[in-house]
Amino acid sequence: MATRPISPEDHDRIAKAIRAAESQTDGEIYCVVAHASDGYFFPAAFMATLAMLVVSLAVSYGLEAWWLSIRVPHFVIAQLLALASVLVLLWALPGLRIHLVPRRLRYQAAHGNAIKQFLAHNVHRTTARTGVLVFVSIAEHYAEVIADSGIDSRVGQDVWDGVVRDLTAHARDDRLADGFIKAIEATGAVLAEHFPVSTGDANELDDHLVEI
C-alpha cells in the first residue's frame, strides 16, 4: 500500500474535497488514516514460539533418526536461547512483527481500530445519524467505510464496497491522497442523493484528514 507520507498540500486537497462534498448534503464525512492498527508484539511472539516448537520437534526426530543424541537440559537451554533471541529481534524491529501475524488477525485489528475511530471522533453523534467514516490502515493494507444507522437503512453495503475497492487501488499505486479524494467524492454523491443539503444544515465534524 502507500509508502509516501501525505504532504500538507495533500491534506489541504482532502479538506477541500470534504467541504465540497458536504456542501451538497446533510451528511458528514470523516477521514482517518492509521499507519498501523496494532503493535503486534504478542501475536507475533506467539506465532514465533509456535513455529519454534514445531521446528524443535522436527529437529528432535531428526537427531533420533540419525542416531545422534543431545542431553535434555542442553536441548532446553538451546530452545530458550533461541526464543529469547527471537523476542529481542521482535522488540528491536517492530516492522517485522506484522509479517508473522495471519492476515485474518491483521484485518480484525484494523477493523477494530476503524470502529474505535468511528466512536472516538463522534461520527455516530450527528443529528440525523448520517456520518460516514472513510478509514485506511496502511500497515495492514486495509480500508473500510463505516456509515451510521441513518444511512444504512437506505444505502447497501455493495456501494461502500465499491468505494473501498477504488480507494485500495489508488493506495496500491502509492496515490493514497488521490484515493481519499475519490472516496470522498463518491461518498458525497451517495449522501447527496439520499440526504440532499437542507436549509440551516450545520457542519458537525471537522473537515480534515486525521493521521494516527
N, C-alpha and C positions, 0 to 999 in steps of 0.2 A: 504494500500500500504506500501512501505518500511518505516521503522521507524529508522533503524540503520543509523548513519552517514556514508558517503562514506569516507573511510580511504585514507591516502596518497598513500598507496600501491595500492588501487583500482584505484585511479587517474592515477597512472603510468601504470597499466594494460590497462586502457581505452585509454590512449595516445598511447601506443604501438599498440593497435588494430586499431586505426585510421591510424597510419603511415603504418601499414601492408596493410590495405585495400586500401589506396590511392596509394601504390606502384604499384598497378595493373590497375590503371585507371587515366584518366584525371579529373575525378570528384573530388569534395571536400565534406568532411563530417564534420559537426559541431554539437557538442552535448551540450545541456543546460539542467540543472535540476533546477527547481524552488521549493523552499519549500512551497510557496503559490503564487497565481497569483493576489490576491487582499486582502485588509484588511477586506472587507465585513461589515464594521460597519453600513453604511447607508442602504444597503439591509436588513441586519439582524434587524436593528431598525424598518424599515418599516414593515417587517413581524411580529415582536413582537407587534407593535402598532395595526396592523390589527387584530391580534389574541386577543388582549386585548379589542378591540371594540366589537368583536363577543362575548367574554365572558361577557362583561358588559351588552350587550343586553340580553343575556340569564339570567343573574342574575336579571336584572330589571323585566323580565317577571316572573321569579320565585318568586320574592318578591310580585309581584301583585297577583300571583296565591295563595300564602299563606296568603293573606290579611295583608301583612306587608308593612310598608311604611318607606321611608327614605327621608329626605329633599334633594332637588336637589343640593344645594350648598355642602352638605356633600358628596353626591354621586360623584360630580365632583371632589372634593378635593381628595377623595379616589382614583379615576381614575388617577389623576395627580401624586399622590404619588406613586402609583403602576408603572406608566410609568417611572417616574424618577428612581425608584429602578431598573427596568429592564435595562434602558440605562446605569446606573452606572455599573451594572453587566456586560453588553456587553463591556463596556470600559475597565473594570478591567480584564476580561477573554477573550482575543482575540480568543482563541481556541474554544470558544462556538459559535462564530458568524456563522461560516460556516455551522453548523448543522441547522441553521434556514433559510438558503438560498436554494431555489429549485435547484435541480441538473442541470436543463437546464441553469440557470443563472451562476452556478459554471463552467460549461463547456464553456459557452460563454466567461467568464473571462479568463479561461485557454487558449482557442483558440486565443483570442485577445493578450494574452501575447506571445504566440508562434509566431504570426505574427510580433509582436514588436521585438522579439529577432532575427527573420529572417532578418529583415531590419536593426536593430541596429548593428548587427555583420557582415553586408555586405555579407551575404550568397548569396544575389541576385546580387552581383557585380563581380562574377567570369567571366573570359574572355569568356568562351563558355556557360555561364549561366547553369552550371552543378553543382551547390551547393545543398546540402541536409542538412536540419536541423533535428536532432533527439531530440525531446523535451519531457520532463516529468515535470508535476506539481504535487507534492506529495500530498498536502492537498486536491486537487480536484480529486485525483485518475485518472489523465488524462495523456494520452500520444498521441503524434502526430508526423508524419513525413511529412515535407514540402519540396517538390522538386521544383527547379526553372524551368522556362519555357523550357529550353533546354532539360530537362529530361521528362517533362510531355507529350511531343509530341511522346515519344517512350515507356514510362512505364505507365501502367494502375494503377488506384488508388487501385485496389484489391491487387496489390503487396505490397503497403505500408500498407494496412490494415492488411495483414498477419504479417508484421514486428511489427506493433503496438500490435497485439494480443499476440505475443510471448514476447514482452517487458513487457506488463502489467502482463502477467502470472508470469514472474520472479519477478516483483515488488510485487505482492501479496504474494509471498513466501519470501519476505524480502531479495531478491537477486538482488537488483537494478543494482549493478555494473555488475553482470553477464548478466543481461538483456540488458544493454547498449552494452556490448561486442558482444552479439549475434546479436543485431540490427545493429551494425557497420559491422559485418562480412556479414550479409545478404545484407545490403545496398551496401557494397563494391562489392559483387558478381554481383549484378544487374548493377552497374555502369561499372564494368569491361566488362560485356557482351556487353553493348551498347556504352561505351566510353573507350575502352582499352587505356592503357598508351601510349603516343607518345613521340618521341624524343624531348627533351627540355621542357618537362612538368614541370611547376613551382608549388610549394606549395603556394597557395594563402590565406589560412585560417589557424589559429592556430590549432594545433593538441592536444587539451586537452578538458576535460570536464569543463564547466563553471557552477559554483553554484551561484544561486542568491536567 
